[in-house]
Amino acid sequence: MPPRSAIPVLAASLLAASSCSLQPTDESAQTLVVGYQSKTINTVTAGTLLRAKGFLEKRLAAVGRFTVDWQDFDTGAPITSGMLAGKIQIGSMGDYPLLINGSRAQNSPETQTSMLSVTGSSARGSLNSVVVAPGSPLRTLTDLRGKKISASVGSAGHGTVVTALSRAGVGGGDYGVVNQQPQVGASALESGQADALAQFVAWPGLLVHQGKARLLYDGGDLNAPTLHGVVANTKYAASHPDVVRAFLQAQLDATDFQREHPLEAAQDVAKASGLPAEVVYQYNGPGGTDPNPTLTAPLTGALKGDIPYLRSIGQFGTPLDVDRFVDPKPLADAQNARGGFRYDANTPAPAPTAEIWFDGAPSTETLPDPTALIRALAATDRKVRAAYVSDALTGTRWYADKALWLRDGETFVPFAGPDARERYRAAHPSAAPVEYGALLEEVRR
């Protein structure tokens, strides 16, 4: 559920949607209701960026007279509620909420939904993370035994911590989970009411960037794909194929823009969402979230693999045929009709980079590797807005000043979280930990 202060706004928006959704009184001016999550970075090509650039409205203009009713939520659950009520036609959300959506909507032809595209994915599950307070004594995942964890139950962040703890031998009865919206959990972490926060993108990165949290565990250590995607009311999609095609073409337009202009796209999303641009670019810059919209076999397989977790937490009652739920045809039709760059299963993910974003600069500077980045930072007098590196083992894109560093001979090796760093040290016993600030001072001398 959204926070109490958001309930009147939610009720008002759903009431407005109910009066003008599937059967508008004026056939020449129809309303398409889109549910999205402005602060969920992996959905921006079907949400925040899509809205900011006006791509959907432009595509719909070729179909007829349409008004888009954009409804912004903190998580996927209220979007599913709106779709079940017939008040939202298209929505975007993470993998676990997508499955819950499909399961709960399939009982009636009026509410049945289909997954049509991917908005963002990670081959390893990176960036859904567990964070703790900066001064927390907790240092490893198993330190969460007996602790209280804030999470949105049924979300990708919750799934990450449950799966990770299970792999580490910590059972569900060995820790407590408090079901909270991300912003409520962030406050609970800051006030000490929760020992850790397990959340989806971009909440962990935001809190770390703000100095309010420290990364304890990154989902990249699970090495299991995660994704966000687009879901639509199946009956609406069948009766309005031109509208759905326009939506997917607009998503492709937004994906092109993010791929070709990642820094500008990050600034657009930051302005529209209220998130810091440095945080948005950390997730959506090169080597971050893969925006490829294609419903690939590994991602469909990952959805099937998520079902046991949802059953284990009581969020998945009715069985769901994932192969039937996932419908790649509308995206293929949209690509064929649109032309231009074509995304498919072989489209490469953005390559990891080491980057410096200097304050006031119109673009970032790319370095060949993290060692070169550290040397460049140590040598400059320019004000640095942000610097990014990729975890040496998992590839997770992270802030250089928040990374965990090792000195391995003449090489400086970064890690997002402690698990990957310790695995590297086990294979490279001569590698020694070094703090980021000390590393810069050492290079300057």
C-alpha positions in Angstrom: 0.0 0.0 0.0 1.2 3.6 -0.6 1.9 5.8 2.4 -1.1 7.2 4.2 -0.5 10.7 2.7 -0.7 9.3 -0.8 -4.1 7.5 -0.3 -6.3 10.5 -1.2 -4.2 11.2 -4.3 -4.4 7.6 -5.3 -8.1 7.4 -4.8 -8.7 10.6 -6.7 -6.6 9.4 -9.6 -8.3 6.0 -9.8 -11.7 7.8 -9.7 -10.7 10.0 -12.5 -9.4 7.0 -14.5 -12.7 5.1 -13.9 -14.6 7.8 -15.6 -12.6 7.9 -18.8 -10.7 4.7 -19.3 -11.9 2.0 -21.7 -15.2 3.6 -22.9 -14.8 7.4 -23.2 -18.0 9.3 -23.9 -16.2 11.3 -26.7 -15.0 8.7 -29.2 -12.8 11.4 -30.8 -10.8 12.0 -27.6 -10.0 8.7 -25.8 -7.9 8.3 -22.6 -5.2 5.8 -22.2 -4.3 5.2 -18.5 -0.7 4.3 -17.9 0.6 3.2 -14.5 4.3 3.8 -13.9 6.9 4.3 -11.1 8.8 7.5 -11.6 11.6 6.6 -9.2 12.0 3.0 -10.3 15.0 3.4 -12.7 14.6 0.2 -14.6 11.2 1.2 -16.0 12.0 4.7 -17.3 11.7 3.7 -21.0 8.0 2.9 -20.4 7.6 5.6 -17.7 9.6 8.6 -16.6 11.7 9.1 -19.7 8.8 8.1 -22.0 6.6 10.7 -20.4 9.4 13.4 -20.2 10.1 13.2 -23.9 6.5 13.0 -25.1 7.2 10.0 -27.3 3.9 8.3 -26.5 1.8 11.3 -27.2 3.6 11.7 -30.6 3.0 8.1 -31.5 -0.7 8.2 -30.5 -1.3 11.3 -32.6 -1.0 9.1 -35.6 -3.7 6.7 -34.2 -6.3 9.2 -33.2 -7.2 11.8 -30.5 -5.8 10.5 -27.2 -5.1 11.9 -23.8 -2.6 10.0 -21.7 -3.4 9.8 -18.0 0.0 9.1 -16.3 -0.5 7.6 -12.8 2.7 7.5 -10.7 3.2 4.9 -7.9 6.0 3.9 -5.6 5.7 0.1 -6.3 4.0 -2.2 -8.8 1.3 -3.5 -6.4 -1.1 -0.5 -6.7 -0.7 -0.6 -10.5 -1.9 -4.2 -10.4 -4.8 -3.1 -8.2 -5.7 -0.5 -10.8 -5.5 -3.0 -13.6 -7.7 -5.5 -11.8 -10.3 -2.7 -11.3 -10.2 -1.9 -15.0 -8.8 1.6 -14.4 -5.3 1.1 -15.8 -4.7 -0.4 -19.3 -0.8 -0.5 -19.4 1.7 -0.6 -16.6 5.4 -1.2 -15.9 6.9 -3.0 -12.9 9.5 -5.5 -11.8 9.7 -9.2 -12.3 8.1 -10.4 -9.1 5.2 -7.8 -9.3 4.8 -8.8 -13.0 4.2 -12.4 -12.0 1.8 -11.4 -9.2 0.0 -9.3 -11.7 -0.4 -12.1 -14.2 -1.5 -14.6 -11.5 -4.1 -12.3 -10.0 -5.5 -11.0 -13.3 -5.9 -14.3 -15.1 -9.1 -15.4 -13.4 -11.3 -13.3 -15.7 -11.2 -12.5 -19.4 -11.9 -8.9 -18.4 -8.8 -8.6 -16.2 -6.4 -11.0 -17.8 -3.0 -9.4 -18.6 0.0 -10.1 -20.9 3.6 -9.1 -20.5 4.7 -7.3 -23.7 8.3 -6.1 -23.3 11.2 -5.6 -21.0 12.1 -2.1 -19.8 15.4 -2.9 -18.1 17.3 -6.0 -17.0 20.5 -7.3 -15.4 22.0 -10.6 -16.5 23.4 -11.1 -13.0 20.7 -9.4 -10.9 22.8 -6.4 -10.0 21.6 -3.3 -8.3 18.7 -4.8 -6.3 20.6 -4.5 -3.0 20.7 -4.6 0.8 22.0 -1.6 2.6 22.7 -0.7 6.2 23.3 2.5 8.1 26.8 4.0 7.5 27.9 3.3 11.0 26.3 -0.1 11.3 28.4 -2.9 12.8 27.0 -5.4 10.2 29.6 -6.3 7.8 28.4 -9.5 6.0 25.1 -10.9 4.9 25.0 -13.5 7.6 25.2 -10.7 10.2 21.5 -10.1 9.4 20.7 -13.2 11.5 18.4 -12.0 14.3 18.0 -8.6 12.7 15.0 -6.6 11.4 15.0 -5.9 7.6 12.7 -3.4 5.9 11.5 -4.5 2.5 8.5 -4.3 0.2 7.2 -7.8 0.4 6.9 -9.4 -3.0 9.3 -6.9 -4.7 12.6 -7.6 -6.3 14.5 -6.2 -3.3 12.7 -8.6 -1.0 13.4 -11.5 -3.3 17.0 -10.6 -3.4 17.5 -10.7 0.4 15.4 -13.8 0.9 17.3 -15.7 -1.8 20.7 -14.4 -0.7 20.1 -15.3 2.9 18.8 -18.7 2.0 22.0 -19.4 0.0 24.0 -18.3 3.0 22.3 -20.8 5.2 20.1 -18.2 7.0 16.5 -19.4 7.1 13.3 -17.3 7.1 12.8 -17.8 10.8 16.2 -16.4 11.6 15.4 -12.7 10.8 12.4 -10.4 10.7 11.0 -8.6 7.6 8.9 -5.4 8.0 6.7 -4.8 5.0 7.3 -1.1 4.1 7.2 1.2 1.1 10.8 2.2 0.0 10.7 5.7 1.4 9.2 4.5 4.7 11.9 1.9 5.0 14.6 4.5 4.3 13.3 6.5 7.2 13.2 3.4 9.4 16.8 2.6 8.5 17.9 6.2 9.3 16.1 6.2 12.6 17.4 2.8 13.7 14.0 1.1 13.6 15.3 -1.3 10.9 18.8 -2.8 10.8 18.9 -3.1 7.0 16.9 -2.1 4.0 16.4 -4.5 1.0 15.0 -2.6 -2.0 14.9 -2.4 -5.7 16.5 0.2 -7.9 17.1 3.1 -7.4 16.6 3.2 -3.6 19.8 1.6 -2.5 22.0 3.7 -4.8 20.1 6.9 -3.7 20.7 6.3 0.0 24.3 5.4 -0.5 24.8 8.6 -2.7 23.2 10.7 0.0 25.5 9.2 2.7 22.6 7.6 4.5 23.5 4.0 3.8 26.3 1.6 3.1 26.0 -1.3 0.6 26.0 -4.6 2.4 25.0 -6.9 -0.4 24.4 -6.5 -4.1 22.2 -8.7 -6.2 24.9 -9.2 -8.7 26.4 -11.8 -6.3 23.4 -14.0 -7.0 24.3 -14.3 -10.7 20.6 -14.7 -11.6 18.8 -12.4 -14.2 16.3 -9.8 -13.0 14.1 -7.6 -15.1 11.3 -5.0 -15.3 8.7 -4.9 -18.0 5.5 -3.7 -19.5 2.2 -5.5 -18.8 -1.2 -4.7 -20.5 -4.8 -5.7 -20.2 -5.1 -8.5 -22.7 -8.6 -7.6 -23.8 -7.7 -4.0 -24.3 -4.6 -4.9 -26.3 -6.7 -7.2 -28.6 -9.4 -4.5 -29.2 -6.9 -1.6 -29.5 -3.8 -3.1 -31.3 -2.9 0.3 -32.8 -2.7 1.9 -29.3 -0.6 -0.9 -27.9 1.6 -0.7 -31.0 2.0 3.0 -30.5 3.0 2.5 -26.9 5.6 -0.1 -27.7 7.0 2.1 -30.6 7.2 5.0 -28.1 9.1 2.7 -25.7 11.5 1.8 -28.5 11.9 5.6 -29.2 12.8 6.1 -25.5 15.1 3.1 -25.5 16.9 4.6 -28.6 17.3 7.9 -26.8 18.7 6.4 -23.6 21.1 4.2 -25.6 22.3 7.1 -27.8 22.2 10.0 -25.2 22.6 8.3 -21.8 23.8 11.4 -19.9 21.0 13.6 -21.3 18.5 10.9 -20.6 19.7 10.7 -17.0 19.2 14.4 -16.6 15.7 14.3 -18.1 14.7 11.5 -15.7 16.3 13.3 -12.8 14.3 16.5 -13.6 11.1 14.6 -13.9 11.5 12.2 -10.9 13.3 14.4 -8.4 16.1 11.9 -8.1 19.7 13.2 -8.3 21.1 13.0 -11.8 24.2 11.3 -10.5 22.1 8.5 -9.1 20.1 8.1 -12.3 23.3 8.0 -14.4 24.8 5.4 -12.0 22.0 3.0 -12.9 21.3 4.0 -16.5 24.7 4.9 -17.7 27.0 2.5 -19.7 27.3 -0.8 -17.9 24.3 -0.2 -15.8 20.8 -1.4 -16.5 20.4 -3.1 -20.0 17.4 -1.3 -21.7 17.0 -4.0 -24.4 13.2 -4.5 -24.6 13.4 -8.0 -26.1 11.7 -10.9 -24.2 14.7 -13.3 -24.4 14.7 -16.9 -23.3 17.0 -16.3 -20.3 14.6 -13.6 -19.0 11.5 -15.7 -19.5 13.3 -18.6 -17.7 14.2 -16.2 -14.9 10.5 -15.4 -14.4 9.7 -19.2 -14.2 12.5 -19.5 -11.6 11.0 -16.7 -9.5 7.7 -18.6 -8.9 8.9 -20.8 -6.0 10.0 -17.7 -4.0 6.5 -16.1 -4.5 4.8 -19.2 -3.4 7.0 -19.4 -0.3 5.9 -16.0 0.9 2.2 -16.6 0.1 2.1 -14.1 -2.7 1.3 -16.6 -5.5 -1.9 -18.6 -5.1 -3.1 -19.3 -8.7 -0.6 -21.1 -11.0 0.6 -19.0 -13.9 1.6 -20.3 -17.4 4.5 -17.9 -18.0 4.8 -18.9 -21.6 1.2 -17.8 -22.2 1.6 -14.7 -20.0 4.6 -13.5 -22.0 3.6 -12.3 -25.5 6.5 -11.1 -27.7 4.3 -10.6 -30.9 3.2 -7.0 -30.2 6.8 -5.9 -29.7 7.8 -7.6 -32.9 4.9 -6.0 -34.8 5.9 -2.6 -33.3 9.5 -3.0 -34.4 8.5 -4.0 -37.9 6.2 -1.1 -38.3 8.7 1.4 -36.8 11.8 0.4 -38.7 15.1 1.9 -37.6 17.4 0.2 -35.1 16.1 -3.2 -34.2 16.5 -4.8 -30.8 16.8 -8.6 -30.5 18.3 -11.3 -28.3 21.7 -10.5 -29.8 21.7 -6.8 -29.1 24.7 -6.3 -26.8 24.2 -4.9 -23.3 26.0 -1.6 -22.6 29.6 -2.2 -21.9 31.0 -1.3 -18.5 33.1 1.8 -18.4 35.2 3.9 -15.9 33.8 7.4 -16.1 34.3 10.8 -14.6 31.5 13.4 -14.7 33.1 16.8 -14.1 30.9 19.5 -12.7 29.6 21.7 -15.5 30.9 19.4 -18.3 28.4 18.6 -21.1 29.7 15.0 -21.2 31.6 12.5 -19.2 35.2 11.4 -19.7 35.8 7.7 -20.2 39.0 6.1 -18.8 40.4 2.7 -20.0 40.1 1.1 -16.5 39.6 1.8 -12.8 43.3 2.3 -12.2 43.5 5.0 -14.9 40.4 6.6 -13.3 42.0 6.8 -9.9 45.1 8.3 -11.4 43.0 10.9 -13.3 41.1 11.8 -10.2 44.3 12.2 -8.2 45.8 14.5 -10.8 42.9 16.9 -11.4 41.9 20.1 -9.7 38.5 20.2 -11.4 35.4 19.6 -9.3 34.1 16.1 -9.8 30.3 15.7 -9.9 30.5 11.9 -9.9 32.8 9.1 -10.9 31.8 5.5 -11.8 33.5 2.1 -11.9 32.4 -1.5 -12.4 32.8 -4.2 -9.8 35.8 -6.4 -10.9 33.8 -9.6 -10.5 30.1 -8.9 -10.9 30.4 -5.9 -13.3 27.9 -3.9 -11.1 28.2 -0.2 -11.9 28.9 1.8 -8.7 30.2 5.1 -7.4 34.0 5.2 -7.3 34.0 7.0 -3.9 31.6 4.5 -2.4 33.3 1.4 -3.8 35.5 -1.0 -1.8 39.0 -0.9 -3.2 41.9 -3.3 -3.2 45.5 -2.6 -4.2 46.8 -5.6 -6.2 50.4 -4.7 -7.2 50.2 -1.7 -9.4 46.5 -2.2 -10.1 43.5 -0.7 -8.2 40.6 -3.0 -8.1 37.0 -1.8 -7.2 34.0 -3.7 -5.8 30.5 -2.7 -5.1 30.0 -4.9 -2.0 32.1 -6.9 0.4 31.2 -10.4 -0.9 32.8 -9.9 -4.2 35.8 -8.2 -2.7 36.4 -11.2 -0.3 36.1 -13.7 -3.2 38.7 -11.7 -5.1 41.0 -11.6 -2.0 40.7 -15.4 -1.6 42.1 -15.8 -5.2 44.6 -12.9 -4.8 46.0 -13.1 -1.3 48.5 -10.3 -1.9 45.7 -7.8 -2.6 45.3 -5.4 0.2 42.3 -3.2 1.2 42.7 0.5 0.8 40.3 3.4 1.5 39.3 5.5 -1.5 40.6 8.8 0.1 43.9 7.1 1.1 44.2 5.7 -2.4 44.0 9.1 -4.0 46.5 10.6 -1.6 48.9 7.7 -2.2 48.7 8.3 -6.0 49.3 12.0 -5.5 52.5 11.5 -3.6 
